[in-house]
Amino acid sequence: MGNGQLLRRAQEIYSDLSTHDLRNYTKVCSLVPEFPDRYKSQQRFDKFRVRKNTTHPVWAVAVAEVNMMMAAATADHEVHLWDLEVMELLVSLKGHSDQVWEVKFSSNETTLASGSSDKTIRLWDAQDGSPLGVLRGHDAAIRCLSFSYAGYLISGDQDSNLFLWEAENASPIKQWKAHQGAVHSVAFSVAEPLLALSVGADGSVASWYVKREDDDMILGGRFAGGSGGAVLSLACHPVYPGIAAVGNQDGGVWIWDFTPDFQRGTAEVTGHQRLRGHTEAVWFLEFSRDACLLASGSADCTVRVWDASSIAVPSLLAVFKAHDSWVRQVRWFNQPGNGRGKKRLLATRLRLEVCGRVIAKDTFFFLILQRITNGDNRTFTQRSVCT
């Protein structure tokens, strides 16, 4: 797709483009001076517009690609469902009595789960937002969730515990102490739906396997996730179940190649790569679905995009810094319809904002950023960037 087509597509998406004069446009560029040829950078423009729909900070986002919907967990204890194509608020989901830290769509995108400091997980119909049920059992704030393609839901809390749930069971089928300290992230592998990984405040990466015969979880070993300090974020490789990326409190991003042994409860690390660049804690990581790109969000206020097509030699593609506040989450998704095959990236930060730019032919990514502001003058800002 050429530059002219991209601009025309941007005008189709943002119909009010012509209402802004040139003073609203500024040239922007990545903080990385050079790109590989296939990610060659060209001239880009920023456009901002303000929406009044969001008045609270957003702490987590989840994307349903088929229906192009986004769930956003906000500081008002609510979850908001948005239409991603037009960025319109569809419905607000109320029920939690405390901060919502995580939202996840099920693998078939029919159910949305939200985890909160009120120690509950609420399930919602992803189509209309109607409540489906409440999962209770945690004794501490729920910080992370993950659905499995095998039909399981796993949740981690501030008090070092993991819980395993089934879709039609309101009680946990398994609960256990997973780490020494808070569980910061947990994820089922896409490549192996019965394999789950977790990371925690104790600095370790642990692997778990669901034994379906008796719904038990078997430890496949654990290993240090970096050079020290807590491990805050985790991304399972979409193709290889024995590869995962983790983000550390010291700003390190590590890609680990490991083999879990579920008989002995040990894991053998066969290789690793450290990606350097972040100067503060790395709060979130996510691979693109084709496993070619890895995005990292950090307290140093940047989102970094890495070429992960070769795990042996990963490289930095781009660095983006939109504001002076830390990035909490990033999410890749593919745009269906006319945008089929284009990658977009969502990231939460301390002010909700959408921005995007082209980093490869027919490839986009979008960021959702969020800033906490003092006072009541909080706004929703949407930015489009195109080549």
C-alpha positions as CSV (number, residue, x, y, z in Angstrom):
1,M,0.0,0.0,0.0
2,G,1.5,3.3,-1.1
3,N,1.7,6.6,0.9
4,G,-1.3,8.1,-0.9
5,Q,-3.5,5.1,-0.2
6,L,-2.5,5.1,3.5
7,L,-3.4,8.8,3.8
8,R,-6.7,8.2,2.1
9,R,-7.4,5.3,4.5
10,A,-6.6,7.5,7.5
11,Q,-9.1,10.1,6.2
12,E,-11.8,7.4,5.9
13,I,-11.2,6.3,9.5
14,Y,-11.0,9.8,10.9
15,S,-13.7,11.7,9.0
16,D,-13.0,15.0,10.8
17,L,-9.5,15.2,9.5
18,S,-10.2,18.3,7.4
19,T,-11.5,20.3,10.4
20,H,-8.0,20.7,11.8
21,D,-5.5,23.2,10.4
22,L,-1.8,22.5,9.9
23,R,-0.9,23.8,13.3
24,N,-2.2,20.5,14.7
25,Y,0.3,18.6,12.7
26,T,4.0,18.0,13.6
27,K,6.6,15.8,12.1
28,V,7.6,12.9,14.4
29,C,10.2,10.3,14.2
30,S,11.4,7.3,16.2
31,L,14.1,7.7,18.7
32,V,16.0,5.0,16.8
33,P,18.0,6.8,14.0
34,E,18.0,3.9,11.5
35,F,15.7,1.0,10.7
36,P,16.5,-2.2,8.8
37,D,15.4,-1.9,5.1
38,R,12.2,-3.8,5.6
39,Y,11.2,-1.4,8.3
40,K,12.4,1.7,6.6
41,S,11.1,4.9,8.2
42,Q,9.5,7.6,6.1
43,Q,7.9,11.0,6.9
44,R,5.0,10.7,9.4
45,F,2.6,13.2,10.9
46,D,0.7,13.4,14.2
47,K,-2.8,14.5,14.7
48,F,-4.6,14.9,18.0
49,R,-8.2,15.3,18.8
50,V,-9.8,15.4,22.2
51,R,-12.8,13.4,23.4
52,K,-14.6,13.8,26.7
53,N,-15.8,10.2,27.1
54,T,-13.1,9.1,29.5
55,T,-12.5,10.8,32.8
56,H,-10.5,8.3,34.7
57,P,-7.1,6.6,34.3
58,V,-7.1,3.3,32.4
59,W,-5.0,0.4,33.9
60,A,-5.5,-2.4,31.5
61,V,-6.9,-3.2,28.0
62,A,-7.9,-6.3,26.1
63,V,-8.8,-6.7,22.5
64,A,-11.3,-8.9,20.7
65,E,-10.0,-8.9,17.1
66,V,-13.0,-10.6,15.4
67,N,-15.5,-8.0,16.6
68,M,-13.0,-5.2,16.8
69,M,-13.8,-4.4,20.5
70,M,-11.6,-3.2,23.3
71,A,-12.2,-3.6,27.0
72,A,-10.6,-0.9,29.2
73,A,-10.3,-1.2,33.0
74,T,-10.5,2.3,34.6
75,A,-9.8,3.7,38.0
76,D,-13.5,4.2,38.7
77,H,-13.8,0.4,39.3
78,E,-15.5,0.0,35.9
79,V,-14.7,-1.8,32.7
80,H,-15.6,0.0,29.4
81,L,-16.3,-1.7,26.1
82,W,-15.2,0.3,23.0
83,D,-15.8,-0.2,19.3
84,L,-12.2,-0.1,18.0
85,E,-13.1,0.9,14.5
86,V,-14.8,4.1,15.4
87,M,-13.5,4.4,19.0
88,E,-16.9,4.8,20.5
89,L,-17.9,3.7,24.0
90,L,-20.5,0.9,23.8
91,V,-21.2,0.0,27.4
92,S,-19.8,0.4,30.9
93,L,-19.6,-2.7,33.1
94,K,-20.3,-2.0,36.7
95,G,-20.0,-4.5,39.6
96,H,-16.5,-4.3,41.1
97,S,-16.0,-2.4,44.3
98,D,-12.3,-1.7,44.0
99,Q,-9.6,-1.1,41.4
100,V,-9.7,-3.4,38.3
101,W,-6.2,-4.5,37.4
102,E,-6.7,-6.9,34.5
103,V,-9.1,-7.7,31.7
104,K,-9.0,-10.6,29.3
105,F,-11.2,-11.9,26.5
106,S,-11.6,-15.7,26.3
107,S,-10.0,-17.5,23.4
108,N,-13.3,-17.6,21.4
109,E,-13.9,-13.9,22.4
110,T,-17.4,-14.7,23.8
111,T,-16.5,-14.0,27.5
112,L,-14.7,-11.1,29.2
113,A,-13.0,-11.6,32.6
114,S,-12.0,-8.8,34.9
115,G,-9.8,-9.1,38.0
116,S,-10.0,-6.6,40.8
117,S,-8.6,-5.5,44.2
118,D,-12.0,-6.5,45.6
119,K,-10.6,-10.1,45.3
120,T,-13.2,-11.2,42.7
121,I,-13.2,-12.2,39.1
122,R,-16.2,-11.1,37.2
123,L,-17.3,-12.7,33.9
124,W,-19.2,-10.7,31.3
125,D,-20.8,-11.5,28.0
126,A,-18.4,-9.9,25.4
127,Q,-21.2,-9.1,23.0
128,D,-23.6,-7.0,25.2
129,G,-21.7,-6.7,28.5
130,S,-24.3,-8.6,30.6
131,P,-22.9,-10.2,33.8
132,L,-22.3,-14.0,33.6
133,G,-21.0,-14.7,37.1
134,V,-18.6,-13.9,39.9
135,L,-15.6,-16.1,40.8
136,R,-14.5,-15.9,44.5
137,G,-11.7,-17.5,46.4
138,H,-8.8,-15.1,46.4
139,D,-7.8,-13.5,49.6
140,A,-5.8,-10.7,48.0
141,A,-6.0,-8.3,45.0
142,I,-6.1,-10.1,41.7
143,R,-3.3,-8.8,39.4
144,C,-3.3,-11.1,36.4
145,L,-5.5,-13.4,34.3
146,S,-5.1,-15.7,31.3
147,F,-7.5,-17.8,29.3
148,S,-6.4,-21.1,27.7
149,Y,-7.5,-22.5,24.4
150,A,-8.2,-25.6,26.4
151,G,-11.0,-23.8,28.3
152,Y,-9.3,-23.0,31.5
153,L,-8.8,-19.6,33.3
154,I,-5.8,-19.0,35.5
155,S,-5.5,-16.0,37.9
156,G,-2.7,-14.7,40.1
157,D,-2.9,-12.4,43.2
158,Q,-0.9,-10.1,45.3
159,D,-0.4,-12.8,47.9
160,S,1.7,-15.2,45.8
161,N,-1.2,-17.6,44.8
162,L,-2.4,-18.9,41.5
163,F,-6.0,-20.2,41.0
164,L,-7.2,-22.5,38.2
165,W,-10.8,-22.3,37.0
166,E,-13.1,-24.0,34.6
167,A,-15.7,-22.1,32.5
168,E,-18.8,-23.5,34.2
169,N,-17.4,-23.8,37.7
170,A,-17.8,-20.9,40.2
171,S,-15.2,-22.5,42.6
172,P,-11.5,-22.9,41.8
173,I,-10.5,-26.4,40.8
174,K,-7.0,-25.8,42.0
175,Q,-5.2,-23.2,44.1
176,W,-1.5,-23.2,45.1
177,K,1.4,-20.9,46.2
178,A,3.3,-20.2,43.1
179,H,5.9,-17.6,44.2
180,Q,7.5,-16.0,47.2
181,G,5.7,-12.7,47.0
182,A,3.2,-11.3,44.5
183,V,2.4,-13.0,41.2
184,H,2.9,-10.2,38.6
185,S,2.0,-12.0,35.4
186,V,0.6,-15.4,34.3
187,A,0.0,-16.7,30.8
188,F,-1.2,-19.8,29.1
189,S,0.9,-20.8,26.0
190,V,-0.8,-20.5,22.7
191,A,1.4,-23.2,21.2
192,E,0.6,-25.6,24.1
193,P,-2.7,-24.7,25.7
194,L,-2.1,-26.8,28.9
195,L,1.2,-25.1,29.7
196,A,1.2,-21.9,31.8
197,L,4.0,-19.7,32.9
198,S,4.1,-17.3,35.8
199,V,6.5,-14.6,37.1
200,G,6.7,-12.9,40.4
201,A,8.3,-10.6,43.0
202,D,10.7,-13.4,43.9
203,G,12.5,-12.9,40.5
204,S,11.6,-16.3,39.1
205,V,9.9,-17.8,36.1
206,A,7.8,-20.9,36.8
207,S,6.2,-23.3,34.4
208,W,3.0,-25.3,35.1
209,Y,1.1,-28.0,33.3
210,V,-2.6,-28.8,33.6
211,K,-3.1,-32.5,34.2
212,R,-6.6,-32.9,32.8
213,E,-7.3,-36.3,34.3
214,D,-7.6,-34.8,37.8
215,D,-7.4,-31.0,37.0
216,D,-4.1,-30.8,38.8
217,M,-1.2,-28.4,38.1
218,I,2.3,-29.9,37.9
219,L,5.4,-27.8,38.3
220,G,7.8,-28.1,35.4
221,G,10.5,-26.2,37.1
222,R,11.5,-22.6,37.7
223,F,14.5,-20.4,37.0
224,A,15.8,-16.9,37.6
225,G,14.2,-14.5,35.2
226,G,17.0,-12.0,35.0
227,S,19.9,-10.4,36.8
228,G,18.0,-9.7,40.0
229,G,14.9,-8.1,41.4
230,A,11.3,-8.8,40.6
231,V,10.1,-10.1,37.3
232,L,7.1,-7.9,36.3
233,S,6.0,-9.0,32.9
234,L,5.8,-12.1,30.7
235,A,5.1,-13.0,27.1
236,C,4.8,-16.6,25.8
237,H,6.1,-17.2,22.3
238,P,3.1,-17.8,20.0
239,V,4.9,-20.7,18.1
240,Y,7.4,-22.3,20.5
241,P,6.1,-23.2,23.9
242,G,9.7,-23.4,25.3
243,I,10.4,-19.7,24.6
244,A,9.3,-16.8,26.7
245,A,10.2,-13.1,27.1
246,V,10.2,-11.5,30.6
247,G,10.6,-7.9,31.8
248,N,12.5,-7.0,35.0
249,Q,12.3,-4.4,37.6
250,D,15.8,-3.2,36.6
251,G,14.7,-2.5,33.0
252,G,16.0,-5.7,31.4
253,V,14.1,-7.7,28.8
254,W,15.2,-11.3,28.6
255,I,14.2,-14.0,26.1
256,W,14.6,-17.4,27.5
257,D,14.8,-20.8,25.8
258,F,14.0,-23.5,28.3
259,T,12.8,-27.1,28.6
260,P,10.5,-27.9,31.5
261,D,10.7,-31.4,33.1
262,F,7.3,-32.2,34.7
263,Q,8.6,-35.5,36.1
264,R,11.4,-33.9,38.1
265,G,9.9,-30.5,38.6
266,T,13.0,-28.8,37.1
267,A,13.6,-26.6,34.0
268,E,16.7,-26.6,31.9
269,V,17.6,-23.3,30.4
270,T,19.2,-23.9,27.0
271,G,19.7,-20.3,25.9
272,H,18.9,-16.7,26.6
273,Q,19.1,-13.2,25.1
274,R,19.1,-9.9,26.9
275,L,17.5,-6.9,25.1
276,R,19.0,-3.7,26.5
277,G,17.6,-0.2,26.3
278,H,14.9,0.4,28.9
279,T,16.2,2.3,31.9
280,E,13.3,1.6,34.3
281,A,11.0,-1.3,35.1
282,V,9.4,-3.2,32.2
283,W,5.8,-3.6,33.1
284,F,4.5,-5.3,30.0
285,L,5.6,-7.4,27.0
286,E,3.7,-9.0,24.1
287,F,4.6,-10.8,20.9
288,S,2.7,-10.1,17.7
289,R,0.7,-13.2,16.7
290,D,3.1,-14.1,13.9
291,A,5.9,-13.9,16.5
292,C,8.0,-11.5,14.4
293,L,7.7,-8.5,16.7
294,L,7.9,-8.0,20.4
295,A,6.6,-4.9,22.1
296,S,7.8,-3.8,25.6
297,G,6.3,-1.0,27.8
298,S,8.3,0.5,30.6
299,A,8.3,3.0,33.5
300,D,10.9,4.9,31.5
301,C,7.9,6.2,29.5
302,T,8.8,4.4,26.3
303,V,7.4,1.6,24.1
304,R,10.1,-0.4,22.3
305,V,9.4,-2.6,19.3
306,W,11.9,-5.4,18.7
307,D,12.5,-7.7,15.7
308,A,11.9,-11.1,17.2
309,S,11.8,-13.1,13.9
310,S,15.2,-14.5,14.9
311,I,15.3,-15.4,18.6
312,A,19.0,-15.9,18.3
313,V,19.7,-12.3,17.2
314,P,16.7,-10.0,18.2
315,S,17.2,-6.4,17.4
316,L,15.6,-3.0,18.2
317,L,13.3,-1.6,15.5
318,A,11.8,1.5,17.1
319,V,11.4,3.5,20.3
320,F,8.3,5.6,21.0
321,K,7.9,8.2,23.7
322,A,4.6,10.2,23.6
323,H,4.5,11.5,27.2
324,D,6.4,11.7,30.4
325,S,4.6,8.9,32.2
326,W,5.1,5.1,32.5
327,V,3.6,2.5,30.1
328,R,1.6,-0.2,31.9
329,Q,0.3,-2.5,29.1
330,V,0.8,-3.2,25.4
331,R,-1.5,-5.2,23.2
332,W,-1.1,-6.3,19.6
333,F,-4.0,-7.0,17.4
334,N,-4.7,-7.5,13.7
335,Q,-7.3,-5.3,11.9
336,P,-9.9,-7.3,10.0
337,G,-11.7,-6.2,6.9
338,N,-10.0,-3.6,4.7
339,G,-7.1,-3.5,7.2
340,R,-6.6,-7.3,7.2
341,G,-3.0,-8.2,8.0
342,K,-2.1,-4.9,9.6
343,K,-0.8,-5.1,13.1
344,R,-1.8,-2.5,15.6
345,L,-0.5,-2.1,19.2
346,L,-2.4,-1.0,22.2
347,A,-0.6,0.3,25.3
348,T,-2.0,1.8,28.5
349,R,-0.3,4.7,30.1
350,L,-1.2,7.6,32.3
351,R,-3.8,9.2,29.9
352,L,-5.8,7.3,27.3
353,E,-4.7,8.0,23.8
354,V,-4.5,6.2,20.5
355,C,-1.6,6.7,18.2
356,G,-0.2,4.8,15.3
357,R,2.5,4.7,12.6
358,V,3.7,2.5,9.9
359,I,6.8,0.4,10.7
360,A,6.6,-2.0,7.8
361,K,4.7,-2.3,4.5
362,D,1.0,-2.8,5.2
363,T,1.8,-3.0,8.9
364,F,0.4,-0.5,11.5
365,F,0.6,-0.4,15.2
366,F,-1.5,1.7,17.5
367,L,-0.9,2.7,21.1
368,I,-3.4,3.4,23.8
369,L,-1.7,5.5,26.4
370,Q,-2.9,6.8,29.6
371,R,-1.8,9.6,31.9
372,I,-2.9,10.4,35.5
373,T,-3.5,14.1,35.8
374,N,-4.1,16.2,38.9
375,G,-7.5,17.7,39.2
376,D,-10.6,16.9,37.3
377,N,-9.6,18.0,33.8
378,R,-9.0,14.6,32.3
379,T,-9.7,14.0,28.6
380,F,-9.6,11.1,26.1
381,T,-7.2,12.0,23.3
382,Q,-7.0,10.1,20.0
383,R,-4.0,10.4,17.8
384,S,-3.5,9.0,14.3
385,V,-0.1,8.8,12.6
386,C,0.3,7.6,9.1
387,T,2.9,7.4,6.4
